[in-house]
Amino acid sequence: MTHDESEWLPQHLIDLRAWIDARHDHGIATGFIRSPFLLDDALAERIGGYFKVGATPDEGSDVVFGLIH
């Protein structure tokens, strides 16, 4: 995100973007996903739900990309 974007985006979107970046980094570090990763609308909605309920980025990554799926 650029500095200009942070001036007009609502704080909750700034927080969501940071959370998604951290979740993505955890998914790569654990080997659940490989970059580049393409996010479709359905998965984006699911991931957003984990953010909304207060899951950490690591928890969100584990649930979405973990070995149980």
mmCIF file of the N, C-alpha and C atoms, coordinates in Angstrom:
data_MODEL
# 
_entry.id   MODEL 
# 
loop_
_atom_site.group_PDB 
_atom_site.id 
_atom_site.type_symbol 
_atom_site.label_atom_id 
_atom_site.label_alt_id 
_atom_site.label_comp_id 
_atom_site.label_asym_id 
_atom_site.label_entity_id 
_atom_site.label_seq_id 
_atom_site.pdbx_PDB_ins_code 
_atom_site.Cartn_x 
_atom_site.Cartn_y 
_atom_site.Cartn_z 
_atom_site.occupancy 
_atom_site.B_iso_or_equiv 
_atom_site.pdbx_formal_charge 
_atom_site.auth_seq_id 
_atom_site.auth_comp_id 
_atom_site.auth_asym_id 
_atom_site.auth_atom_id 
_atom_site.pdbx_PDB_model_num 
ATOM 1   N N  . MET A 1 1  ? 0.854   -1.165  0.000  1.00 0.00 ? 1  MET A N  1 
ATOM 2   C CA . MET A 1 1  ? 0.000   0.000   0.000  1.00 0.00 ? 1  MET A CA 1 
ATOM 3   C C  . MET A 1 1  ? 0.900   1.228   0.000  1.00 0.00 ? 1  MET A C  1 
ATOM 4   N N  . THR A 1 2  ? 0.510   2.183   -0.778 1.00 0.00 ? 2  THR A N  1 
ATOM 5   C CA . THR A 1 2  ? 1.283   3.414   -0.838 1.00 0.00 ? 2  THR A CA 1 
ATOM 6   C C  . THR A 1 2  ? 0.853   4.374   0.258  1.00 0.00 ? 2  THR A C  1 
ATOM 7   N N  . HIS A 1 3  ? 1.687   5.347   0.513  1.00 0.00 ? 3  HIS A N  1 
ATOM 8   C CA . HIS A 1 3  ? 1.362   6.364   1.522  1.00 0.00 ? 3  HIS A CA 1 
ATOM 9   C C  . HIS A 1 3  ? 0.069   7.089   1.159  1.00 0.00 ? 3  HIS A C  1 
ATOM 10  N N  . ASP A 1 4  ? -0.120  7.374   -0.132 1.00 0.00 ? 4  ASP A N  1 
ATOM 11  C CA . ASP A 1 4  ? -1.329  8.072   -0.578 1.00 0.00 ? 4  ASP A CA 1 
ATOM 12  C C  . ASP A 1 4  ? -2.588  7.280   -0.260 1.00 0.00 ? 4  ASP A C  1 
ATOM 13  N N  . GLU A 1 5  ? -2.533  5.950   -0.444 1.00 0.00 ? 5  GLU A N  1 
ATOM 14  C CA . GLU A 1 5  ? -3.699  5.122   -0.142 1.00 0.00 ? 5  GLU A CA 1 
ATOM 15  C C  . GLU A 1 5  ? -4.060  5.185   1.334  1.00 0.00 ? 5  GLU A C  1 
ATOM 16  N N  . SER A 1 6  ? -3.052  5.210   2.199  1.00 0.00 ? 6  SER A N  1 
ATOM 17  C CA . SER A 1 6  ? -3.329  5.216   3.632  1.00 0.00 ? 6  SER A CA 1 
ATOM 18  C C  . SER A 1 6  ? -3.992  6.507   4.086  1.00 0.00 ? 6  SER A C  1 
ATOM 19  N N  . GLU A 1 7  ? -3.923  7.539   3.262  1.00 0.00 ? 7  GLU A N  1 
ATOM 20  C CA . GLU A 1 7  ? -4.557  8.804   3.621  1.00 0.00 ? 7  GLU A CA 1 
ATOM 21  C C  . GLU A 1 7  ? -6.062  8.790   3.360  1.00 0.00 ? 7  GLU A C  1 
ATOM 22  N N  . TRP A 1 8  ? -6.545  7.954   2.440  1.00 0.00 ? 8  TRP A N  1 
ATOM 23  C CA . TRP A 1 8  ? -7.970  7.963   2.128  1.00 0.00 ? 8  TRP A CA 1 
ATOM 24  C C  . TRP A 1 8  ? -8.686  6.663   2.455  1.00 0.00 ? 8  TRP A C  1 
ATOM 25  N N  . LEU A 1 9  ? -7.961  5.597   2.768  1.00 0.00 ? 9  LEU A N  1 
ATOM 26  C CA . LEU A 1 9  ? -8.617  4.350   3.136  1.00 0.00 ? 9  LEU A CA 1 
ATOM 27  C C  . LEU A 1 9  ? -9.075  4.391   4.589  1.00 0.00 ? 9  LEU A C  1 
ATOM 28  N N  . PRO A 1 10 ? -10.245 3.803   4.881  1.00 0.00 ? 10 PRO A N  1 
ATOM 29  C CA . PRO A 1 10 ? -10.667 3.694   6.283  1.00 0.00 ? 10 PRO A CA 1 
ATOM 30  C C  . PRO A 1 10 ? -9.706  2.790   7.056  1.00 0.00 ? 10 PRO A C  1 
ATOM 31  N N  . GLN A 1 11 ? -9.578  3.021   8.329  1.00 0.00 ? 11 GLN A N  1 
ATOM 32  C CA . GLN A 1 11 ? -8.633  2.262   9.153  1.00 0.00 ? 11 GLN A CA 1 
ATOM 33  C C  . GLN A 1 11 ? -8.902  0.764   9.094  1.00 0.00 ? 11 GLN A C  1 
ATOM 34  N N  . HIS A 1 12 ? -10.174 0.357   9.061  1.00 0.00 ? 12 HIS A N  1 
ATOM 35  C CA . HIS A 1 12 ? -10.450 -1.081  9.047  1.00 0.00 ? 12 HIS A CA 1 
ATOM 36  C C  . HIS A 1 12 ? -9.927  -1.738  7.766  1.00 0.00 ? 12 HIS A C  1 
ATOM 37  N N  . LEU A 1 13 ? -9.887  -1.008  6.652  1.00 0.00 ? 13 LEU A N  1 
ATOM 38  C CA . LEU A 1 13 ? -9.317  -1.573  5.431  1.00 0.00 ? 13 LEU A CA 1 
ATOM 39  C C  . LEU A 1 13 ? -7.796  -1.613  5.487  1.00 0.00 ? 13 LEU A C  1 
ATOM 40  N N  . ILE A 1 14 ? -7.196  -0.635  6.106  1.00 0.00 ? 14 ILE A N  1 
ATOM 41  C CA . ILE A 1 14 ? -5.745  -0.650  6.313  1.00 0.00 ? 14 ILE A CA 1 
ATOM 42  C C  . ILE A 1 14 ? -5.374  -1.847  7.186  1.00 0.00 ? 14 ILE A C  1 
ATOM 43  N N  . ASP A 1 15 ? -6.138  -2.062  8.261  1.00 0.00 ? 15 ASP A N  1 
ATOM 44  C CA . ASP A 1 15 ? -5.897  -3.193  9.157  1.00 0.00 ? 15 ASP A CA 1 
ATOM 45  C C  . ASP A 1 15 ? -6.101  -4.521  8.437  1.00 0.00 ? 15 ASP A C  1 
ATOM 46  N N  . LEU A 1 16 ? -7.153  -4.608  7.608  1.00 0.00 ? 16 LEU A N  1 
ATOM 47  C CA . LEU A 1 16 ? -7.414  -5.835  6.860  1.00 0.00 ? 16 LEU A CA 1 
ATOM 48  C C  . LEU A 1 16 ? -6.284  -6.131  5.890  1.00 0.00 ? 16 LEU A C  1 
ATOM 49  N N  . ARG A 1 17 ? -5.801  -5.123  5.184  1.00 0.00 ? 17 ARG A N  1 
ATOM 50  C CA . ARG A 1 17 ? -4.689  -5.342  4.249  1.00 0.00 ? 17 ARG A CA 1 
ATOM 51  C C  . ARG A 1 17 ? -3.441  -5.839  4.984  1.00 0.00 ? 17 ARG A C  1 
ATOM 52  N N  . ALA A 1 18 ? -3.131  -5.253  6.131  1.00 0.00 ? 18 ALA A N  1 
ATOM 53  C CA . ALA A 1 18 ? -1.973  -5.696  6.910  1.00 0.00 ? 18 ALA A CA 1 
ATOM 54  C C  . ALA A 1 18 ? -2.169  -7.135  7.374  1.00 0.00 ? 18 ALA A C  1 
ATOM 55  N N  . TRP A 1 19 ? -3.392  -7.471  7.804  1.00 0.00 ? 19 TRP A N  1 
ATOM 56  C CA . TRP A 1 19 ? -3.713  -8.818  8.261  1.00 0.00 ? 19 TRP A CA 1 
ATOM 57  C C  . TRP A 1 19 ? -3.559  -9.817  7.115  1.00 0.00 ? 19 TRP A C  1 
ATOM 58  N N  . ILE A 1 20 ? -4.063  -9.469  5.934  1.00 0.00 ? 20 ILE A N  1 
ATOM 59  C CA . ILE A 1 20 ? -3.960  -10.356 4.771  1.00 0.00 ? 20 ILE A CA 1 
ATOM 60  C C  . ILE A 1 20 ? -2.504  -10.564 4.379  1.00 0.00 ? 20 ILE A C  1 
ATOM 61  N N  . ASP A 1 21 ? -1.705  -9.518  4.408  1.00 0.00 ? 21 ASP A N  1 
ATOM 62  C CA . ASP A 1 21 ? -0.281  -9.658  4.098  1.00 0.00 ? 21 ASP A CA 1 
ATOM 63  C C  . ASP A 1 21 ? 0.402   -10.600 5.079  1.00 0.00 ? 21 ASP A C  1 
ATOM 64  N N  . ALA A 1 22 ? 0.116   -10.450 6.368  1.00 0.00 ? 22 ALA A N  1 
ATOM 65  C CA . ALA A 1 22 ? 0.722   -11.316 7.387  1.00 0.00 ? 22 ALA A CA 1 
ATOM 66  C C  . ALA A 1 22 ? 0.250   -12.756 7.215  1.00 0.00 ? 22 ALA A C  1 
ATOM 67  N N  . ARG A 1 23 ? -1.041  -12.942 6.886  1.00 0.00 ? 23 ARG A N  1 
ATOM 68  C CA . ARG A 1 23 ? -1.575  -14.288 6.669  1.00 0.00 ? 23 ARG A CA 1 
ATOM 69  C C  . ARG A 1 23 ? -0.894  -14.936 5.469  1.00 0.00 ? 23 ARG A C  1 
ATOM 70  N N  . HIS A 1 24 ? -0.699  -14.170 4.405  1.00 0.00 ? 24 HIS A N  1 
ATOM 71  C CA . HIS A 1 24 ? -0.029  -14.670 3.205  1.00 0.00 ? 24 HIS A CA 1 
ATOM 72  C C  . HIS A 1 24 ? 1.414   -15.069 3.524  1.00 0.00 ? 24 HIS A C  1 
ATOM 73  N N  . ASP A 1 25 ? 2.124   -14.223 4.263  1.00 0.00 ? 25 ASP A N  1 
ATOM 74  C CA . ASP A 1 25 ? 3.506   -14.527 4.637  1.00 0.00 ? 25 ASP A CA 1 
ATOM 75  C C  . ASP A 1 25 ? 3.580   -15.818 5.451  1.00 0.00 ? 25 ASP A C  1 
ATOM 76  N N  . HIS A 1 26 ? 2.635   -16.001 6.371  1.00 0.00 ? 26 HIS A N  1 
ATOM 77  C CA . HIS A 1 26 ? 2.608   -17.234 7.175  1.00 0.00 ? 26 HIS A CA 1 
ATOM 78  C C  . HIS A 1 26 ? 2.316   -18.442 6.281  1.00 0.00 ? 26 HIS A C  1 
ATOM 79  N N  . GLY A 1 27 ? 1.398   -18.302 5.342  1.00 0.00 ? 27 GLY A N  1 
ATOM 80  C CA . GLY A 1 27 ? 1.087   -19.402 4.433  1.00 0.00 ? 27 GLY A CA 1 
ATOM 81  C C  . GLY A 1 27 ? 2.287   -19.829 3.611  1.00 0.00 ? 27 GLY A C  1 
ATOM 82  N N  . ILE A 1 28 ? 3.079   -18.872 3.182  1.00 0.00 ? 28 ILE A N  1 
ATOM 83  C CA . ILE A 1 28 ? 4.303   -19.191 2.433  1.00 0.00 ? 28 ILE A CA 1 
ATOM 84  C C  . ILE A 1 28 ? 5.347   -19.814 3.353  1.00 0.00 ? 28 ILE A C  1 
ATOM 85  N N  . ALA A 1 29 ? 5.529   -19.244 4.547  1.00 0.00 ? 29 ALA A N  1 
ATOM 86  C CA . ALA A 1 29 ? 6.545   -19.741 5.483  1.00 0.00 ? 29 ALA A CA 1 
ATOM 87  C C  . ALA A 1 29 ? 6.266   -21.181 5.912  1.00 0.00 ? 29 ALA A C  1 
ATOM 88  N N  . THR A 1 30 ? 5.000   -21.539 6.045  1.00 0.00 ? 30 THR A N  1 
ATOM 89  C CA . THR A 1 30 ? 4.648   -22.892 6.473  1.00 0.00 ? 30 THR A CA 1 
ATOM 90  C C  . THR A 1 30 ? 4.561   -23.870 5.310  1.00 0.00 ? 30 THR A C  1 
ATOM 91  N N  . GLY A 1 31 ? 4.648   -23.349 4.088  1.00 0.00 ? 31 GLY A N  1 
ATOM 92  C CA . GLY A 1 31 ? 4.574   -24.207 2.913  1.00 0.00 ? 31 GLY A CA 1 
ATOM 93  C C  . GLY A 1 31 ? 3.153   -24.519 2.467  1.00 0.00 ? 31 GLY A C  1 
ATOM 94  N N  . PHE A 1 32 ? 2.153   -23.850 3.042  1.00 0.00 ? 32 PHE A N  1 
ATOM 95  C CA . PHE A 1 32 ? 0.774   -24.084 2.641  1.00 0.00 ? 32 PHE A CA 1 
ATOM 96  C C  . PHE A 1 32 ? 0.503   -23.558 1.234  1.00 0.00 ? 32 PHE A C  1 
ATOM 97  N N  . ILE A 1 33 ? 1.124   -22.450 0.884  1.00 0.00 ? 33 ILE A N  1 
ATOM 98  C CA . ILE A 1 33 ? 0.931   -21.856 -0.436 1.00 0.00 ? 33 ILE A CA 1 
ATOM 99  C C  . ILE A 1 33 ? 2.276   -21.455 -1.020 1.00 0.00 ? 33 ILE A C  1 
ATOM 100 N N  . ARG A 1 34 ? 2.269   -21.263 -2.318 1.00 0.00 ? 34 ARG A N  1 
ATOM 101 C CA . ARG A 1 34 ? 3.462   -20.779 -3.010 1.00 0.00 ? 34 ARG A CA 1 
ATOM 102 C C  . ARG A 1 34 ? 3.100   -19.506 -3.742 1.00 0.00 ? 34 ARG A C  1 
ATOM 103 N N  . SER A 1 35 ? 4.047   -18.604 -3.766 1.00 0.00 ? 35 SER A N  1 
ATOM 104 C CA . SER A 1 35 ? 3.830   -17.344 -4.458 1.00 0.00 ? 35 SER A CA 1 
ATOM 105 C C  . SER A 1 35 ? 4.142   -17.529 -5.938 1.00 0.00 ? 35 SER A C  1 
ATOM 106 N N  . PRO A 1 36 ? 3.442   -16.936 -6.855 1.00 0.00 ? 36 PRO A N  1 
ATOM 107 C CA . PRO A 1 36 ? 2.318   -16.034 -6.616 1.00 0.00 ? 36 PRO A CA 1 
ATOM 108 C C  . PRO A 1 36 ? 1.049   -16.833 -6.324 1.00 0.00 ? 36 PRO A C  1 
ATOM 109 N N  . PHE A 1 37 ? 0.243   -16.314 -5.440 1.00 0.00 ? 37 PHE A N  1 
ATOM 110 C CA . PHE A 1 37 ? -1.019  -16.936 -5.055 1.00 0.00 ? 37 PHE A CA 1 
ATOM 111 C C  . PHE A 1 37 ? -2.152  -16.073 -5.584 1.00 0.00 ? 37 PHE A C  1 
ATOM 112 N N  . LEU A 1 38 ? -3.069  -16.667 -6.321 1.00 0.00 ? 38 LEU A N  1 
ATOM 113 C CA . LEU A 1 38 ? -4.197  -15.936 -6.871 1.00 0.00 ? 38 LEU A CA 1 
ATOM 114 C C  . LEU A 1 38 ? -5.420  -16.154 -5.989 1.00 0.00 ? 38 LEU A C  1 
ATOM 115 N N  . LEU A 1 39 ? -5.969  -15.079 -5.514 1.00 0.00 ? 39 LEU A N  1 
ATOM 116 C CA . LEU A 1 39 ? -7.100  -15.111 -4.599 1.00 0.00 ? 39 LEU A CA 1 
ATOM 117 C C  . LEU A 1 39 ? -8.397  -14.897 -5.366 1.00 0.00 ? 39 LEU A C  1 
ATOM 118 N N  . ASP A 1 40 ? -9.327  -15.855 -5.261 1.00 0.00 ? 40 ASP A N  1 
ATOM 119 C CA . ASP A 1 40 ? -10.619 -15.654 -5.912 1.00 0.00 ? 40 ASP A CA 1 
ATOM 120 C C  . ASP A 1 40 ? -11.595 -15.018 -4.916 1.00 0.00 ? 40 ASP A C  1 
ATOM 121 N N  . ASP A 1 41 ? -12.747 -14.581 -5.423 1.00 0.00 ? 41 ASP A N  1 
ATOM 122 C CA . ASP A 1 41 ? -13.709 -13.858 -4.591 1.00 0.00 ? 41 ASP A CA 1 
ATOM 123 C C  . ASP A 1 41 ? -14.230 -14.691 -3.424 1.00 0.00 ? 41 ASP A C  1 
ATOM 124 N N  . ALA A 1 42 ? -14.508 -15.967 -3.662 1.00 0.00 ? 42 ALA A N  1 
ATOM 125 C CA . ALA A 1 42 ? -15.050 -16.827 -2.603 1.00 0.00 ? 42 ALA A CA 1 
ATOM 126 C C  . ALA A 1 42 ? -14.051 -16.978 -1.458 1.00 0.00 ? 42 ALA A C  1 
ATOM 127 N N  . LEU A 1 43 ? -12.792 -17.203 -1.794 1.00 0.00 ? 43 LEU A N  1 
ATOM 128 C CA . LEU A 1 43 ? -11.770 -17.353 -0.755 1.00 0.00 ? 43 LEU A CA 1 
ATOM 129 C C  . LEU A 1 43 ? -11.516 -16.029 -0.051 1.00 0.00 ? 43 LEU A C  1 
ATOM 130 N N  . ALA A 1 44 ? -11.568 -14.937 -0.784 1.00 0.00 ? 44 ALA A N  1 
ATOM 131 C CA . ALA A 1 44 ? -11.388 -13.613 -0.164 1.00 0.00 ? 44 ALA A CA 1 
ATOM 132 C C  . ALA A 1 44 ? -12.481 -13.360 0.872  1.00 0.00 ? 44 ALA A C  1 
ATOM 133 N N  . GLU A 1 45 ? -13.706 -13.736 0.557  1.00 0.00 ? 45 GLU A N  1 
ATOM 134 C CA . GLU A 1 45 ? -14.818 -13.573 1.491  1.00 0.00 ? 45 GLU A CA 1 
ATOM 135 C C  . GLU A 1 45 ? -14.598 -14.432 2.740  1.00 0.00 ? 45 GLU A C  1 
ATOM 136 N N  . ARG A 1 46 ? -14.158 -15.643 2.542  1.00 0.00 ? 46 ARG A N  1 
ATOM 137 C CA . ARG A 1 46 ? -13.888 -16.562 3.663  1.00 0.00 ? 46 ARG A CA 1 
ATOM 138 C C  . ARG A 1 46 ? -12.770 -16.016 4.554  1.00 0.00 ? 46 ARG A C  1 
ATOM 139 N N  . ILE A 1 47 ? -11.693 -15.567 3.942  1.00 0.00 ? 47 ILE A N  1 
ATOM 140 C CA . ILE A 1 47 ? -10.575 -15.018 4.693  1.00 0.00 ? 47 ILE A CA 1 
ATOM 141 C C  . ILE A 1 47 ? -11.014 -13.777 5.461  1.00 0.00 ? 47 ILE A C  1 
ATOM 142 N N  . GLY A 1 48 ? -11.803 -12.922 4.823  1.00 0.00 ? 48 GLY A N  1 
ATOM 143 C CA . GLY A 1 48 ? -12.316 -11.736 5.494  1.00 0.00 ? 48 GLY A CA 1 
ATOM 144 C C  . GLY A 1 48 ? -13.131 -12.087 6.731  1.00 0.00 ? 48 GLY A C  1 
ATOM 145 N N  . GLY A 1 49 ? -13.842 -13.195 6.685  1.00 0.00 ? 49 GLY A N  1 
ATOM 146 C CA . GLY A 1 49 ? -14.619 -13.644 7.841  1.00 0.00 ? 49 GLY A CA 1 
ATOM 147 C C  . GLY A 1 49 ? -13.744 -13.970 9.036  1.00 0.00 ? 49 GLY A C  1 
ATOM 148 N N  . TYR A 1 50 ? -12.606 -14.588 8.794  1.00 0.00 ? 50 TYR A N  1 
ATOM 149 C CA . TYR A 1 50 ? -11.680 -14.892 9.893  1.00 0.00 ? 50 TYR A CA 1 
ATOM 150 C C  . TYR A 1 50 ? -11.110 -13.619 10.498 1.00 0.00 ? 50 TYR A C  1 
ATOM 151 N N  . PHE A 1 51 ? -10.857 -12.624 9.651  1.00 0.00 ? 51 PHE A N  1 
ATOM 152 C CA . PHE A 1 51 ? -10.394 -11.324 10.147 1.00 0.00 ? 51 PHE A CA 1 
ATOM 153 C C  . PHE A 1 51 ? -11.460 -10.694 11.031 1.00 0.00 ? 51 PHE A C  1 
ATOM 154 N N  . LYS A 1 52 ? -12.706 -10.728 10.571 1.00 0.00 ? 52 LYS A N  1 
ATOM 155 C CA . LYS A 1 52 ? -13.810 -10.100 11.299 1.00 0.00 ? 52 LYS A CA 1 
ATOM 156 C C  . LYS A 1 52 ? -14.047 -10.717 12.666 1.00 0.00 ? 52 LYS A C  1 
ATOM 157 N N  . VAL A 1 53 ? -13.820 -12.026 12.805 1.00 0.00 ? 53 VAL A N  1 
ATOM 158 C CA . VAL A 1 53 ? -14.057 -12.665 14.105 1.00 0.00 ? 53 VAL A CA 1 
ATOM 159 C C  . VAL A 1 53 ? -12.843 -12.583 15.031 1.00 0.00 ? 53 VAL A C  1 
ATOM 160 N N  . GLY A 1 54 ? -11.775 -11.965 14.548 1.00 0.00 ? 54 GLY A N  1 
ATOM 161 C CA . GLY A 1 54 ? -10.627 -11.731 15.414 1.00 0.00 ? 54 GLY A CA 1 
ATOM 162 C C  . GLY A 1 54 ? -9.534  -12.777 15.379 1.00 0.00 ? 54 GLY A C  1 
ATOM 163 N N  . ALA A 1 55 ? -9.558  -13.650 14.376 1.00 0.00 ? 55 ALA A N  1 
ATOM 164 C CA . ALA A 1 55 ? -8.474  -14.628 14.261 1.00 0.00 ? 55 ALA A CA 1 
ATOM 165 C C  . ALA A 1 55 ? -7.173  -13.900 13.951 1.00 0.00 ? 55 ALA A C  1 
ATOM 166 N N  . THR A 1 56 ? -6.072  -14.454 14.424 1.00 0.00 ? 56 THR A N  1 
ATOM 167 C CA . THR A 1 56 ? -4.774  -13.883 14.067 1.00 0.00 ? 56 THR A CA 1 
ATOM 168 C C  . THR A 1 56 ? -4.472  -14.243 12.612 1.00 0.00 ? 56 THR A C  1 
ATOM 169 N N  . PRO A 1 57 ? -3.540  -13.546 11.975 1.00 0.00 ? 57 PRO A N  1 
ATOM 170 C CA . PRO A 1 57 ? -3.167  -13.935 10.607 1.00 0.00 ? 57 PRO A CA 1 
ATOM 171 C C  . PRO A 1 57 ? -2.691  -15.383 10.525 1.00 0.00 ? 57 PRO A C  1 
ATOM 172 N N  . ASP A 1 58 ? -1.918  -15.831 11.512 1.00 0.00 ? 58 ASP A N  1 
ATOM 173 C CA . ASP A 1 58 ? -1.448  -17.221 11.508 1.00 0.00 ? 58 ASP A CA 1 
ATOM 174 C C  . ASP A 1 58 ? -2.622  -18.190 11.603 1.00 0.00 ? 58 ASP A C  1 
ATOM 175 N N  . GLU A 1 59 ? -3.594  -17.904 12.466 1.00 0.00 ? 59 GLU A N  1 
ATOM 176 C CA . GLU A 1 59 ? -4.772  -18.756 12.591 1.00 0.00 ? 59 GLU A CA 1 
ATOM 177 C C  . GLU A 1 59 ? -5.564  -18.763 11.286 1.00 0.00 ? 59 GLU A C  1 
ATOM 178 N N  . GLY A 1 60 ? -5.724  -17.597 10.688 1.00 0.00 ? 60 GLY A N  1 
ATOM 179 C CA . GLY A 1 60 ? -6.435  -17.513 9.417  1.00 0.00 ? 60 GLY A CA 1 
ATOM 180 C C  . GLY A 1 60 ? -5.756  -18.331 8.334  1.00 0.00 ? 60 GLY A C  1 
ATOM 181 N N  . SER A 1 61 ? -4.444  -18.264 8.272  1.00 0.00 ? 61 SER A N  1 
ATOM 182 C CA . SER A 1 61 ? -3.690  -19.029 7.291  1.00 0.00 ? 61 SER A CA 1 
ATOM 183 C C  . SER A 1 61 ? -3.809  -20.518 7.562  1.00 0.00 ? 61 SER A C  1 
ATOM 184 N N  . ASP A 1 62 ? -3.676  -20.901 8.830  1.00 0.00 ? 62 ASP A N  1 
ATOM 185 C CA . ASP A 1 62 ? -3.769  -22.323 9.181  1.00 0.00 ? 62 ASP A CA 1 
ATOM 186 C C  . ASP A 1 62 ? -5.137  -22.900 8.828  1.00 0.00 ? 62 ASP A C  1 
ATOM 187 N N  . VAL A 1 63 ? -6.198  -22.149 9.105  1.00 0.00 ? 63 VAL A N  1 
ATOM 188 C CA . VAL A 1 63 ? -7.548  -22.625 8.833  1.00 0.00 ? 63 VAL A CA 1 
ATOM 189 C C  . VAL A 1 63 ? -7.821  -22.693 7.334  1.00 0.00 ? 63 VAL A C  1 
ATOM 190 N N  . VAL A 1 64 ? -7.413  -21.675 6.602  1.00 0.00 ? 64 VAL A N  1 
ATOM 191 C CA . VAL A 1 64 ? -7.712  -21.621 5.175  1.00 0.00 ? 64 VAL A CA 1 
ATOM 192 C C  . VAL A 1 64 ? -6.825  -22.578 4.377  1.00 0.00 ? 64 VAL A C  1 
ATOM 193 N N  . PHE A 1 65 ? -5.552  -22.638 4.706  1.00 0.00 ? 65 PHE A N  1 
ATOM 194 C CA . PHE A 1 65 ? -4.612  -23.393 3.883  1.00 0.00 ? 65 PHE A CA 1 
ATOM 195 C C  . PHE A 1 65 ? -4.046  -24.634 4.555  1.00 0.00 ? 65 PHE A C  1 
ATOM 196 N N  . GLY A 1 66 ? -4.421  -24.887 5.791  1.00 0.00 ? 66 GLY A N  1 
ATOM 197 C CA . GLY A 1 66 ? -3.843  -25.991 6.556  1.00 0.00 ? 66 GLY A CA 1 
ATOM 198 C C  . GLY A 1 66 ? -4.087  -27.355 5.950  1.00 0.00 ? 66 GLY A C  1 
ATOM 199 N N  . LEU A 1 67 ? -3.434  -28.325 6.507  1.00 0.00 ? 67 LEU A N  1 
ATOM 200 C CA . LEU A 1 67 ? -3.469  -29.678 5.986  1.00 0.00 ? 67 LEU A CA 1 
ATOM 201 C C  . LEU A 1 67 ? -4.831  -30.348 6.141  1.00 0.00 ? 67 LEU A C  1 
ATOM 202 N N  . ILE A 1 68 ? -5.724  -29.782 6.971  1.00 0.00 ? 68 ILE A N  1 
ATOM 203 C CA . ILE A 1 68 ? -7.031  -30.407 7.127  1.00 0.00 ? 68 ILE A CA 1 
ATOM 204 C C  . ILE A 1 68 ? -7.940  -30.135 5.938  1.00 0.00 ? 68 ILE A C  1 
ATOM 205 N N  . HIS A 1 69 ? -7.525  -29.272 5.025  1.00 0.00 ? 69 HIS A N  1 
ATOM 206 C CA . HIS A 1 69 ? -8.344  -28.951 3.852  1.00 0.00 ? 69 HIS A CA 1 
ATOM 207 C C  . HIS A 1 69 ? -7.869  -29.685 2.638  1.00 0.00 ? 69 HIS A C  1 
# 
